[in-house]
Amino acid sequence: MSRRPDFIIIGAMKGGSTSLEDGLRTHRNIFLPREEPRFFHGDRYYEQGLDEYLSLFEGRDESMVGERSGFYAWDSWCEKTAQRMGNDIPDGK
């Protein structure tokens, strides 16, 4: 089974999530992909498939892997995003 993220930072515009990500990125035991995946937000990204998303974390040997997106808190997609995260990353924080 592919490695799944240990955590997802759900950002909001001007909420400080980019600063949090920058701080976490300096920790040697934490990996965050450079690009903002947006996987759980919107059908366009989600339809690319879970394997495509999980490839972002493949081969990482850091203690924790995660990602951040400011798009996950958008009103029109928020409920669907949360359901997708719960289904696909059930042990994630």
Secondary structure as a PSIPRED ss2 file (coil, helix, strand):
# PSIPRED VFORMAT (PSIPRED V4.0)

   1 M C   1.000  0.000  0.000
   2 S C   1.000  0.000  0.000
   3 R C   1.000  0.000  0.000
   4 R C   1.000  0.000  0.000
   5 P C   1.000  0.000  0.000
   6 D C   1.000  0.000  0.000
   7 F E   0.000  0.000  1.000
   8 I E   0.000  0.000  1.000
   9 I E   0.000  0.000  1.000
  10 I E   0.000  0.000  1.000
  11 G C   1.000  0.000  0.000
  12 A C   1.000  0.000  0.000
  13 M C   1.000  0.000  0.000
  14 K C   1.000  0.000  0.000
  15 G C   1.000  0.000  0.000
  16 G C   1.000  0.000  0.000
  17 S H   0.000  1.000  0.000
  18 T H   0.000  1.000  0.000
  19 S H   0.000  1.000  0.000
  20 L H   0.000  1.000  0.000
  21 E H   0.000  1.000  0.000
  22 D H   0.000  1.000  0.000
  23 G H   0.000  1.000  0.000
  24 L H   0.000  1.000  0.000
  25 R H   0.000  1.000  0.000
  26 T C   1.000  0.000  0.000
  27 H C   1.000  0.000  0.000
  28 R C   1.000  0.000  0.000
  29 N C   1.000  0.000  0.000
  30 I E   0.000  0.000  1.000
  31 F E   0.000  0.000  1.000
  32 L C   1.000  0.000  0.000
  33 P C   1.000  0.000  0.000
  34 R C   1.000  0.000  0.000
  35 E C   1.000  0.000  0.000
  36 E C   1.000  0.000  0.000
  37 P C   1.000  0.000  0.000
  38 R C   1.000  0.000  0.000
  39 F C   1.000  0.000  0.000
  40 F C   1.000  0.000  0.000
  41 H C   1.000  0.000  0.000
  42 G C   1.000  0.000  0.000
  43 D H   0.000  1.000  0.000
  44 R H   0.000  1.000  0.000
  45 Y H   0.000  1.000  0.000
  46 Y H   0.000  1.000  0.000
  47 E C   1.000  0.000  0.000
  48 Q C   1.000  0.000  0.000
  49 G C   1.000  0.000  0.000
  50 L H   0.000  1.000  0.000
  51 D H   0.000  1.000  0.000
  52 E H   0.000  1.000  0.000
  53 Y H   0.000  1.000  0.000
  54 L H   0.000  1.000  0.000
  55 S C   1.000  0.000  0.000
  56 L C   1.000  0.000  0.000
  57 F C   1.000  0.000  0.000
  58 E C   1.000  0.000  0.000
  59 G C   1.000  0.000  0.000
  60 R C   1.000  0.000  0.000
  61 D C   1.000  0.000  0.000
  62 E C   1.000  0.000  0.000
  63 S C   1.000  0.000  0.000
  64 M E   0.000  0.000  1.000
  65 V E   0.000  0.000  1.000
  66 G E   0.000  0.000  1.000
  67 E E   0.000  0.000  1.000
  68 R E   0.000  0.000  1.000
  69 S E   0.000  0.000  1.000
  70 G H   0.000  1.000  0.000
  71 F H   0.000  1.000  0.000
  72 Y H   0.000  1.000  0.000
  73 A H   0.000  1.000  0.000
  74 W C   1.000  0.000  0.000
  75 D C   1.000  0.000  0.000
  76 S C   1.000  0.000  0.000
  77 W C   1.000  0.000  0.000
  78 C H   0.000  1.000  0.000
  79 E H   0.000  1.000  0.000
  80 K H   0.000  1.000  0.000
  81 T H   0.000  1.000  0.000
  82 A H   0.000  1.000  0.000
  83 Q H   0.000  1.000  0.000
  84 R H   0.000  1.000  0.000
  85 M H   0.000  1.000  0.000
  86 G H   0.000  1.000  0.000
  87 N H   0.000  1.000  0.000
  88 D H   0.000  1.000  0.000
  89 I C   1.000  0.000  0.000
  90 P C   1.000  0.000  0.000
  91 D C   1.000  0.000  0.000
  92 G C   1.000  0.000  0.000
  93 K C   1.000  0.000  0.000
